[in-house]
């Protein structure tokens, strides 16, 4: 009985993790030349967030 309860609890914990959302997309601007890219995370040093968040990889609103 205790093993079944532990297994049920473990299964519930796994199911709760499945509901995670995808990371949002942002448009990033290069501080060096002003180029814009769309990415979920900063492309690196010298980039600042320009617009967003968006829910797609094209950085466009529906």
Rosetta constraint file for C-alpha pairs under 8 A:
AtomPair CA 1 CA 5 HARMONIC 6.39 0.50
AtomPair CA 2 CA 6 HARMONIC 6.20 0.50
AtomPair CA 3 CA 7 HARMONIC 6.08 0.50
AtomPair CA 4 CA 8 HARMONIC 6.08 0.50
AtomPair CA 5 CA 9 HARMONIC 6.16 0.50
AtomPair CA 6 CA 10 HARMONIC 6.15 0.50
AtomPair CA 7 CA 11 HARMONIC 6.15 0.50
AtomPair CA 8 CA 12 HARMONIC 6.21 0.50
AtomPair CA 9 CA 13 HARMONIC 6.29 0.50
AtomPair CA 10 CA 14 HARMONIC 6.36 0.50
AtomPair CA 11 CA 15 HARMONIC 6.25 0.50
AtomPair CA 12 CA 16 HARMONIC 6.23 0.50
AtomPair CA 13 CA 17 HARMONIC 6.62 0.50
AtomPair CA 14 CA 18 HARMONIC 6.80 0.50
AtomPair CA 15 CA 19 HARMONIC 7.45 0.50
AtomPair CA 23 CA 40 HARMONIC 6.41 0.50
AtomPair CA 24 CA 40 HARMONIC 5.90 0.50
AtomPair CA 24 CA 53 HARMONIC 5.63 0.50
AtomPair CA 24 CA 54 HARMONIC 5.79 0.50
AtomPair CA 24 CA 55 HARMONIC 5.54 0.50
AtomPair CA 24 CA 56 HARMONIC 7.55 0.50
AtomPair CA 25 CA 38 HARMONIC 6.71 0.50
AtomPair CA 25 CA 39 HARMONIC 5.49 0.50
AtomPair CA 25 CA 40 HARMONIC 4.30 0.50
AtomPair CA 25 CA 41 HARMONIC 7.57 0.50
AtomPair CA 25 CA 52 HARMONIC 6.74 0.50
AtomPair CA 25 CA 53 HARMONIC 5.48 0.50
AtomPair CA 25 CA 54 HARMONIC 4.91 0.50
AtomPair CA 25 CA 55 HARMONIC 6.00 0.50
AtomPair CA 25 CA 56 HARMONIC 6.28 0.50
AtomPair CA 25 CA 57 HARMONIC 6.29 0.50
AtomPair CA 25 CA 59 HARMONIC 6.37 0.50
AtomPair CA 26 CA 38 HARMONIC 5.69 0.50
AtomPair CA 26 CA 39 HARMONIC 5.62 0.50
AtomPair CA 26 CA 40 HARMONIC 5.83 0.50
AtomPair CA 26 CA 41 HARMONIC 7.53 0.50
AtomPair CA 26 CA 49 HARMONIC 6.74 0.50
AtomPair CA 26 CA 50 HARMONIC 7.37 0.50
AtomPair CA 26 CA 51 HARMONIC 5.90 0.50
AtomPair CA 26 CA 52 HARMONIC 4.69 0.50
AtomPair CA 26 CA 53 HARMONIC 5.11 0.50
AtomPair CA 26 CA 54 HARMONIC 6.11 0.50
AtomPair CA 26 CA 59 HARMONIC 6.45 0.50
AtomPair CA 27 CA 36 HARMONIC 6.42 0.50
AtomPair CA 27 CA 37 HARMONIC 5.57 0.50
AtomPair CA 27 CA 38 HARMONIC 4.46 0.50
AtomPair CA 27 CA 39 HARMONIC 6.48 0.50
AtomPair CA 27 CA 49 HARMONIC 6.19 0.50
AtomPair CA 27 CA 50 HARMONIC 5.38 0.50
AtomPair CA 27 CA 51 HARMONIC 5.06 0.50
AtomPair CA 27 CA 52 HARMONIC 6.23 0.50
AtomPair CA 27 CA 53 HARMONIC 7.99 0.50
AtomPair CA 27 CA 59 HARMONIC 6.38 0.50
AtomPair CA 28 CA 36 HARMONIC 5.49 0.50
AtomPair CA 28 CA 37 HARMONIC 5.29 0.50
AtomPair CA 28 CA 38 HARMONIC 6.16 0.50
AtomPair CA 28 CA 39 HARMONIC 7.21 0.50
AtomPair CA 28 CA 42 HARMONIC 7.06 0.50
AtomPair CA 28 CA 43 HARMONIC 7.80 0.50
AtomPair CA 28 CA 47 HARMONIC 6.15 0.50
AtomPair CA 28 CA 48 HARMONIC 5.56 0.50
AtomPair CA 28 CA 49 HARMONIC 4.56 0.50
AtomPair CA 28 CA 50 HARMONIC 5.04 0.50
AtomPair CA 28 CA 51 HARMONIC 7.10 0.50
AtomPair CA 29 CA 34 HARMONIC 5.67 0.50
AtomPair CA 29 CA 35 HARMONIC 5.63 0.50
AtomPair CA 29 CA 36 HARMONIC 4.62 0.50
AtomPair CA 29 CA 37 HARMONIC 6.70 0.50
AtomPair CA 29 CA 47 HARMONIC 5.46 0.50
AtomPair CA 29 CA 48 HARMONIC 5.44 0.50
AtomPair CA 29 CA 49 HARMONIC 6.27 0.50
AtomPair CA 29 CA 50 HARMONIC 5.62 0.50
AtomPair CA 30 CA 34 HARMONIC 4.78 0.50
AtomPair CA 30 CA 35 HARMONIC 5.21 0.50
AtomPair CA 30 CA 36 HARMONIC 6.46 0.50
AtomPair CA 30 CA 46 HARMONIC 6.00 0.50
AtomPair CA 30 CA 47 HARMONIC 4.59 0.50
AtomPair CA 30 CA 48 HARMONIC 6.71 0.50
AtomPair CA 31 CA 46 HARMONIC 5.27 0.50
AtomPair CA 31 CA 47 HARMONIC 5.66 0.50
AtomPair CA 31 CA 48 HARMONIC 7.12 0.50
AtomPair CA 32 CA 46 HARMONIC 6.81 0.50
AtomPair CA 38 CA 57 HARMONIC 6.62 0.50
AtomPair CA 38 CA 58 HARMONIC 6.71 0.50
AtomPair CA 38 CA 59 HARMONIC 5.95 0.50
AtomPair CA 39 CA 43 HARMONIC 7.35 0.50
AtomPair CA 39 CA 57 HARMONIC 7.01 0.50
AtomPair CA 42 CA 47 HARMONIC 6.73 0.50
AtomPair CA 42 CA 48 HARMONIC 7.51 0.50
AtomPair CA 42 CA 49 HARMONIC 7.69 0.50
AtomPair CA 43 CA 47 HARMONIC 6.67 0.50
AtomPair CA 52 CA 59 HARMONIC 7.38 0.50
AtomPair CA 53 CA 59 HARMONIC 7.95 0.50
AtomPair CA 54 CA 59 HARMONIC 5.41 0.50
AtomPair CA 54 CA 60 HARMONIC 6.43 0.50
AtomPair CA 54 CA 61 HARMONIC 6.47 0.50
AtomPair CA 55 CA 59 HARMONIC 7.31 0.50
AtomPair CA 55 CA 60 HARMONIC 7.95 0.50
AtomPair CA 55 CA 61 HARMONIC 7.59 0.50
AtomPair CA 56 CA 60 HARMONIC 6.89 0.50
